[in-house]
């Protein structure tokens, strides 16, 4: 049973990593873009509307996807460790 759990854990962690990369990269890009816009608005002297924007909604969505993928990675590692303990 141990080797099966190890393989399942490794597969789950790999799938989680595959799912994690794209949303995290998109989240970081949007975050950098928002920071850049805020710096420009501050330099220009204008006040930004603090309401919800499309970018903030997308950042929340990407952050949630990345969080779910990180949970999958953690679960995969935990399953692999259980497999190692059962060998």
For each residue, the residues with C-beta under 8 A, 3 or more apart:
1: 4 5 83 86
2: 5 6 83 84 85 86 87
3: 6 7 83 87
4: 1 7 8 83
5: 1 2 8 9 79 80 82 83 86
6: 2 3 9 10 80 83 84 87
7: 3 4 10 11 83
8: 4 5 11 12 76 79 80 83
9: 5 6 12 13 76 77 78 79 80 81 82 83
10: 6 7 13 14 76 80
11: 7 8 14 15 76
12: 8 9 15 16 72 73 75 76 79
13: 9 10 16 17 72 73 76 77 80
14: 10 11 17 18 76
15: 11 12 18 19 72 76
16: 12 13 19 20 69 70 71 72 73 74 75 76
17: 13 14 20 21 69 73
18: 14 15 21
19: 15 16 22 23 65 68 69 72
20: 16 17 23 24 66 69 70 73
21: 17 18 24 25
22: 19 25 26
23: 19 20 26 27 61 62 63 65 66 69
24: 20 21 27 28 62 66
25: 21 22 28 29
26: 22 23 29 30 58 62
27: 23 24 30 31 59 62 63 66
28: 24 25 31 32
29: 25 26 32 33
30: 26 27 33 34 55 58 59 62
31: 27 28 34 35 59
32: 28 29 35 36
33: 29 30 36 37 55
34: 30 31 37 38 55 56 59
35: 31 32 38 39
36: 32 33 39 40
37: 33 34 40 41 48
38: 34 35 41 42 48
39: 35 36 42 43
40: 36 37 43 44
41: 37 38 44 46 47 48
42: 38 39 45
43: 39 40
44: 40 41
45: 42
46: 41
47: 41
48: 37 38 41
49: 53
50:
51:
52: 56 57
53: 49 56 57
54: 57 58
55: 30 33 34 58 59
56: 34 52 53 59 60
57: 52 53 54 60 61
58: 26 30 54 55 61 62
59: 27 30 31 34 55 56 62 63
60: 56 57 63 64
61: 23 57 58 64 65
62: 23 24 26 27 30 58 59 65 66
63: 23 27 59 60 66 67
64: 60 61 67 68
65: 19 23 61 62 68 69
66: 20 23 24 27 62 63 69 70
67: 63 64 70 71
68: 19 64 65 71 72
69: 16 17 19 20 23 65 66 72 73
70: 16 20 66 67 73 74
71: 16 67 68 74 75
72: 12 13 15 16 19 68 69 75 76
73: 12 13 16 17 20 69 70 76 77
74: 16 70 71 77 78
75: 12 16 71 72 78 79
76: 8 9 10 11 12 13 14 15 16 72 73 79 80
77: 9 13 73 74 80 81
78: 9 74 75 81 82
79: 5 8 9 12 75 76 82 83
80: 5 6 8 9 10 13 76 77 83 84
81: 9 77 78 84 85
82: 5 9 78 79 85 86
83: 1 2 3 4 5 6 7 8 9 79 80 86 87
84: 2 6 80 81 87
85: 2 81 82
86: 1 2 5 82 83
87: 2 3 6 83 84
